[in-house]
Amino acid sequence: MSNMVRTGVRAATAATLASIFTSAGLFGQEQECQFEPNPAAATASEALQRLAEAATAADSLAILTEAWEALGSELDSDNPVVPLLGAQVQMGLGNFPEAAGFLDRYDATAAPECAMHGDAQRYNGWVRLYNQGVTAYGASDFEAALEAFMLANDFKPDLRTYGNAALLQSQLGDNAGAIETYQAALAADIPDADAESLRSTVRGLGDMLTEAGRADEALQTYSDYLANYPDDVVIQIRYAGVLAEQGQTDESAAIYAATLERTDLTYQQWLEVGVGFYNAQNFSDAATAFGKAREGNPYNKEAMENYVNASIQSDRPGTVIALADTLTQWYPYDAMAHQLHFQALGRAAMNERAMEVMGVEQELPLSVTFAQMAAAANGRYIVQFAFTNRTAEGTLQVAFEFIDASGQVVTEQTQTFEADSGSFTFEIQSDVPLAGFRYGTIGG
């Protein structure tokens, strides 16, 4: 959702938002938990069991309304089954704050052996809000997406929704709020947090604290994490970068040297390492790291861009002129591709050719500011494409090609979009792992 690199290279992004489709029923199997009989709750439960047979949204609304009316006079009951069913009804109606309140009541009154019913409904609420946030984000309604992700954590704290919320806050200019959200994520009791989400949270918080001039807090964040995960190279590099900025160069240099000797890193990790070197203005080692990322995946767009960029900054432009030219052919409207090609030629004293390249870029009908593919789950990939329109009009089309690790085109897809839309997002499903993508000429 957001590029956290501050100085010109592009970070490897985690998979962008992907919908989750699952649910947990209320009374699917007989459990040890037993509720005291309550006629109103029984009537409401019988109504809710008909939801699976509802053919239309209107049918569902009628059932939910019937269940809510059945609970009416008992809503203040001390019997925990009432707020449990009230939560289910309110979630069905889309009233999530009210549902969260009912679940709080349930948790406070239900017996320990009945906790799984509240947990099931909290997970249901989290899933619905997560998907709601994804949908709003896809429609560029960032305020609604943020509200959904923040509310999801009231149902079930999860590093994914915390992280999505923090990135949206940053995107909307609320960096202080994003820092607080990241800190809340690390403070939350999330025993089943996965390693990648935890790393992403620590990385995001450390980056934002550093940007805010709170280096001591960033170092503490990294140090606390590394005490439990000492071999995490992504965080080690960020830790070393802040150490270097604070003048602790010996310790920083030792971390950098040890990292470059490693042979067990994936191309995604080498991308992260390269970003860390680049942000520390260690361009030579950044180029080395990005080169290793390209060895792991020569078709990854970020690896290509970052390798060219770092090589230029380390005064080795001649080695990447051909690759910079490839970038402009694979991504012919990308502003960064043309800029890197221009810079490589200029640094190599090929000024006349550099001016020709810049002239071509200036004549393009639109300028692509962001084009990226990220892997999601189960063979799905999400492509985001953002642009600034210059002279294009009407409805446009662009063909994308998707490439496997051998460089072969696995599948193609043509996207239709409006010249004044500014962006679009789409998904690709592939049985073959994709290594990269490229796109062609945009036409009407």
Solvent accessible surface area in square Angstrom, and as a share of the most:
residue,aa,sasa,rsa
1,M,34,0.15
2,S,33,0.21
3,N,64,0.33
4,M,30,0.13
5,V,18,0.10
6,R,102,0.37
7,T,60,0.35
8,G,42,0.41
9,V,3,0.02
10,R,23,0.08
11,A,9,0.07
12,A,18,0.14
13,T,37,0.22
14,A,51,0.40
15,A,54,0.42
16,T,10,0.06
17,L,20,0.10
18,A,20,0.16
19,S,34,0.22
20,I,38,0.19
21,F,175,0.73
22,T,64,0.37
23,S,90,0.58
24,A,29,0.22
25,G,60,0.57
26,L,13,0.06
27,F,88,0.37
28,G,70,0.68
29,Q,146,0.65
30,E,166,0.75
31,Q,74,0.33
32,E,154,0.69
33,C,10,0.06
34,Q,138,0.61
35,F,47,0.20
36,E,131,0.59
37,P,132,0.83
38,N,21,0.11
39,P,113,0.71
40,A,17,0.13
41,A,5,0.04
42,A,51,0.40
43,T,67,0.39
44,A,0,0.00
45,S,16,0.10
46,E,115,0.52
47,A,1,0.01
48,L,12,0.06
49,Q,120,0.53
50,R,99,0.36
51,L,52,0.26
52,A,102,0.79
53,E,141,0.63
54,A,28,0.22
55,A,90,0.70
56,T,76,0.44
57,A,87,0.68
58,A,72,0.56
59,D,59,0.30
60,S,33,0.22
61,L,99,0.49
62,A,61,0.47
63,I,17,0.09
64,L,10,0.05
65,T,55,0.32
66,E,70,0.31
67,A,0,0.00
68,W,73,0.25
69,E,126,0.56
70,A,26,0.20
71,L,0,0.00
72,G,35,0.34
73,S,110,0.71
74,E,56,0.25
75,L,37,0.18
76,D,133,0.69
77,S,25,0.16
78,D,129,0.67
79,N,16,0.08
80,P,26,0.17
81,V,10,0.06
82,V,0,0.00
83,P,3,0.02
84,L,0,0.00
85,L,1,0.00
86,G,0,0.00
87,A,0,0.00
88,Q,35,0.16
89,V,0,0.00
90,Q,10,0.04
91,M,4,0.02
92,G,31,0.30
93,L,59,0.29
94,G,42,0.40
95,N,57,0.29
96,F,13,0.05
97,P,84,0.53
98,E,89,0.40
99,A,0,0.00
100,A,11,0.09
101,G,35,0.34
102,F,26,0.11
103,L,0,0.00
104,D,83,0.43
105,R,85,0.31
106,Y,0,0.00
107,D,73,0.38
108,A,86,0.67
109,T,73,0.43
110,A,20,0.15
111,A,42,0.33
112,P,120,0.75
113,E,91,0.41
114,C,4,0.02
115,A,47,0.36
116,M,69,0.31
117,H,13,0.06
118,G,0,0.00
119,D,86,0.45
120,A,21,0.16
121,Q,2,0.01
122,R,33,0.12
123,Y,68,0.26
124,N,13,0.06
125,G,0,0.00
126,W,1,0.00
127,V,4,0.03
128,R,107,0.39
129,L,1,0.00
130,Y,13,0.05
131,N,27,0.14
132,Q,88,0.39
133,G,0,0.00
134,V,23,0.13
135,T,97,0.56
136,A,15,0.11
137,Y,31,0.12
138,G,59,0.57
139,A,75,0.58
140,S,67,0.43
141,D,70,0.37
142,F,55,0.23
143,E,117,0.53
144,A,38,0.30
145,A,0,0.00
146,L,28,0.14
147,E,120,0.54
148,A,2,0.01
149,F,0,0.00
150,M,80,0.36
151,L,30,0.15
152,A,0,0.00
153,N,14,0.07
154,D,88,0.46
155,F,3,0.01
156,K,52,0.22
157,P,53,0.33
158,D,11,0.06
159,L,10,0.05
160,R,100,0.37
161,T,0,0.00
162,Y,29,0.11
163,G,15,0.14
164,N,14,0.07
165,A,0,0.00
166,A,0,0.00
167,L,34,0.17
168,L,0,0.00
169,Q,16,0.07
170,S,26,0.17
171,Q,76,0.34
172,L,71,0.35
173,G,61,0.59
174,D,66,0.34
175,N,72,0.37
176,A,67,0.52
177,G,11,0.11
178,A,0,0.00
179,I,5,0.02
180,E,115,0.52
181,T,6,0.04
182,Y,7,0.03
183,Q,66,0.30
184,A,44,0.34
185,A,2,0.02
186,L,68,0.34
187,A,89,0.69
188,A,29,0.23
189,D,126,0.65
190,I,25,0.13
191,P,125,0.78
192,D,105,0.55
193,A,42,0.33
194,D,71,0.37
195,A,64,0.49
196,E,83,0.37
197,S,17,0.11
198,L,38,0.19
199,R,45,0.16
200,S,38,0.25
201,T,2,0.01
202,V,3,0.02
203,R,31,0.11
204,G,4,0.04
205,L,4,0.02
206,G,0,0.00
207,D,13,0.07
208,M,5,0.02
209,L,1,0.01
210,T,17,0.10
211,E,77,0.34
212,A,56,0.44
213,G,66,0.64
214,R,88,0.32
215,A,15,0.12
216,D,106,0.55
217,E,72,0.32
218,A,0,0.00
219,L,23,0.12
220,Q,103,0.46
221,T,19,0.11
222,Y,1,0.01
223,S,45,0.29
224,D,78,0.41
225,Y,15,0.06
226,L,23,0.11
227,A,82,0.64
228,N,113,0.58
229,Y,94,0.36
230,P,81,0.51
231,D,108,0.56
232,D,14,0.07
233,V,1,0.00
234,V,5,0.03
235,I,0,0.00
236,Q,40,0.18
237,I,0,0.00
238,R,18,0.07
239,Y,37,0.14
240,A,0,0.00
241,G,9,0.09
242,V,8,0.04
243,L,3,0.02
244,A,32,0.25
245,E,88,0.40
246,Q,86,0.38
247,G,54,0.52
248,Q,81,0.36
249,T,79,0.46
250,D,125,0.65
251,E,82,0.37
252,S,2,0.01
253,A,56,0.44
254,A,63,0.49
255,I,31,0.16
256,Y,19,0.07
257,A,60,0.46
258,A,64,0.49
259,T,3,0.01
260,L,39,0.19
261,E,138,0.62
262,R,64,0.23
263,T,134,0.78
264,D,95,0.49
265,L,21,0.11
266,T,70,0.41
267,Y,54,0.20
268,Q,88,0.39
269,Q,50,0.22
270,W,14,0.05
271,L,1,0.01
272,E,10,0.04
273,V,0,0.00
274,G,0,0.00
275,V,0,0.00
276,G,5,0.05
277,F,0,0.00
278,Y,11,0.04
279,N,29,0.15
280,A,28,0.22
281,Q,129,0.57
282,N,42,0.22
283,F,51,0.21
284,S,59,0.38
285,D,38,0.20
286,A,0,0.00
287,A,2,0.02
288,T,56,0.32
289,A,0,0.00
290,F,0,0.00
291,G,15,0.14
292,K,62,0.26
293,A,0,0.00
294,R,55,0.20
295,E,143,0.64
296,G,54,0.52
297,N,9,0.05
298,P,51,0.32
299,Y,49,0.19
300,N,22,0.11
301,K,5,0.02
302,E,9,0.04
303,A,0,0.00
304,M,3,0.01
305,E,1,0.00
306,N,1,0.00
307,Y,51,0.20
308,V,0,0.00
309,N,12,0.06
310,A,0,0.00
311,S,3,0.02
312,I,1,0.00
313,Q,54,0.24
314,S,25,0.16
315,D,109,0.57
316,R,99,0.36
317,P,17,0.11
318,G,54,0.51
319,T,98,0.57
320,V,0,0.00
321,I,34,0.17
322,A,77,0.60
323,L,23,0.12
324,A,0,0.00
325,D,42,0.22
326,T,40,0.23
327,L,0,0.00
328,T,17,0.10
329,Q,118,0.52
330,W,44,0.15
331,Y,0,0.00
332,P,29,0.18
333,Y,14,0.05
334,D,2,0.01
335,A,36,0.28
336,M,39,0.17
337,A,1,0.00
338,H,9,0.04
339,Q,94,0.42
340,L,6,0.03
341,H,6,0.03
342,F,61,0.25
343,Q,53,0.24
344,A,0,0.00
345,L,2,0.01
346,G,30,0.29
347,R,120,0.44
348,A,33,0.25
349,A,82,0.63
350,M,83,0.37
351,N,95,0.49
352,E,137,0.62
353,R,100,0.36
354,A,3,0.02
355,M,121,0.54
356,E,87,0.39
357,V,6,0.04
358,M,41,0.18
359,G,32,0.30
360,V,86,0.49
361,E,16,0.07
362,Q,118,0.52
363,E,145,0.65
364,L,26,0.13
365,P,43,0.27
366,L,0,0.00
367,S,9,0.06
368,V,1,0.01
369,T,70,0.41
370,F,54,0.23
371,A,0,0.00
372,Q,8,0.04
373,M,30,0.14
374,A,9,0.07
375,A,56,0.44
376,A,24,0.19
377,A,59,0.45
378,N,134,0.69
379,G,29,0.28
380,R,47,0.17
381,Y,21,0.08
382,I,8,0.04
383,V,0,0.00
384,Q,24,0.11
385,F,1,0.01
386,A,28,0.22
387,F,12,0.05
388,T,77,0.45
389,N,56,0.29
390,R,99,0.36
391,T,105,0.61
392,A,14,0.11
393,E,149,0.67
394,G,47,0.45
395,T,66,0.38
396,L,12,0.06
397,Q,83,0.37
398,V,1,0.01
399,A,45,0.35
400,F,0,0.00
401,E,50,0.22
402,F,0,0.00
403,I,1,0.00
404,D,24,0.12
405,A,84,0.65
406,S,76,0.49
407,G,21,0.20
408,Q,118,0.53
409,V,59,0.34
410,V,52,0.30
411,T,44,0.26
412,E,113,0.51
413,Q,59,0.26
414,T,75,0.44
415,Q,31,0.14
416,T,77,0.45
417,F,12,0.05
418,E,82,0.37
419,A,4,0.03
420,D,125,0.65
421,S,59,0.38
422,G,27,0.26
423,S,53,0.34
424,F,32,0.13
425,T,75,0.44
426,F,18,0.08
427,E,88,0.39
428,I,8,0.04
429,Q,113,0.50
430,S,9,0.06
431,D,145,0.75
432,V,65,0.37
433,P,104,0.65
434,L,19,0.10
435,A,12,0.09
436,G,3,0.03
437,F,5,0.02
438,R,58,0.21
439,Y,7,0.03
440,G,29,0.28
441,T,112,0.65
442,I,16,0.08
443,G,32,0.31
444,G,91,0.88
